[in-house]
Amino acid sequence: MTPGHGSTVDGVLRRSARRTPARTALEFGDRTWTYQELDTAVSRAAAVLRAEGLAPGDRVGAYGHNSDAYLIAFLACARAGLVHVPVNQNLTGDDLAYLVTQSGSALVLADPALAGRLPAAVPVLPLRDADGSLLDRLATAPAFDGPEPGAEDLVQLLYTSGTTALPKGAMMTHRALVHEYLSAITALDLRAGDRPVHALPLYHSAQTHVFLLPYLAVGATNILLESPDPDRLLDLIEAGRADSLFAPPTVWIGLAGRPDFATRDLRGLRKAYYGASVMPVPVLERLRARLPGLAFYNCFGQSEIGPLATVLGPDEHEGRMDSCGRPVLFVDARVVDEDGRDVPDGTPGEIVYRSPQLCEGYWDKPEETAAAFRDGWFRSGDLAVRDPDGYFTIVDRVKDVINSGGVLVASRQVEDALYTHPGVAEAAVVGLPDPRWIEAVTAVVVPRGEVTEAELLAHARARLPAFKAPKRVLFADALPRNASGKILKRELRDRFATA
């Protein structure tokens, strides 16, 4: 047997446990785990999973809300050589069955309250809150003594968000994720003395792989919440227990819109991270004006790259508020045309990546893998512009660009114009079928108070060229989103196609 090198996801925790065994690693509800206790729990959980008859390389689904048990299960899968498959806890029916079946999961670790939704033929082990659950069995389980997985072994299938097609399982190796953790630590200034609170779902790659695991790597004390409860978040910040928070624009928009946001003492919040979807510039400007001493970081990427690809740091926002920053430590990025040739700076094109953080392809989808990986580069599907200083700005998803009368219109600029109106709580711009324009630029708006279509059309036309201004404004009570906060524009196009 070749010697282990420790370049594994669970090795991140093991090293911190040896370095600072007595430091608090995790707080969840009324339970607290030191680094040594957490590492011991992971080792015992790995033994429990292997005792279920699982062998290295088997896929294990994870279908639960945030909890200490969920984190322990992920790290236990990594230590036991199993492939963890995080599943959106909001999935039901055919969508849930598709992920479990397509991944070939041999076992699903599930919260008892969710287990009844799973296909009947799938073996289930409760994560917590049940006799014989994974958490319940840790007290009597032995320590895992199996061989260490290799750096090139698969550790997780990260399913894409499925905003344009069926989700695909990005095959992540230990090596890819450990590289991504180091990129996150360096680009986001993660330190052992930070007090991060983790509120987004752990099945989502950003919360797990950009924040929680890198923070475990540096030895910080982490507070894990079951959900992003605004009251709980603000209480933790005001009490001085949390000084670092990652949230998608939807959560930041919700916090900024609260009546007490202007009056709560939030000076203890030092680092604010946003990402997972595009942050409207007007919203970011309001947040920065309310909390001028707060360091904002824009985090951009996608599941296939672990998911962090670029970062705009707090000292880089001035003059480029709409930028997603520059590539992180282990990422090389270019902007290319349809044939894969570099386009000049300032010209829109597809952003492509080459990186040790990248996935190995899509699970059991060779055609999709071949289409995404060409000439040694991964085609992201994001339309971007690069400036001469190396900063990238995401214009749109390639599939969401609107062809209006033969002229291509990116939705983001139109959305930012609408967000400057006080009557707009949220906005999404899509192209809808039109006999004259082929696709008519159409805004779907969640209003704040009383506002009319004519008022918003006039507001947009005063700020945009005529060909970019919306032809129509439709109103909705809410915008469809996946759990990471990305707007499902295909659902909007389907819903309003005949409106």
Beta strands, then each sheet from edge to edge (+ up, - down):
strand 1: 24-28
strand 2: 31-34
strand 3: 59-63
strand 4: 83-86
strand 5: 107-110
strand 6: 124-126
strand 7: 154-159
strand 8: 169-173
strand 9: 196-198
strand 10: 222-224
strand 11: 244-247
strand 12: 271-275
strand 13: 295-301
strand 14: 308-312
strand 15: 326-327
strand 16: 332-336
strand 17: 349-354
strand 18: 373-374
strand 19: 377-386
strand 20: 392-397
strand 21: 402-404
strand 22: 407-409
strand 23: 424-434
strand 24: 438-447
strand 25: 472-475
sheet 1: 2+ 1- 10- 9- 11- 12- 13- 14+ 15-
sheet 2: 4+ 3+ 5+ 6+
sheet 3: 7+ 8-
sheet 4: 16+ 17- 19+ 18-
sheet 5: 16+ 17- 19+ 20-
sheet 6: 21+ 22-
sheet 7: 23+ 24- 25-
end
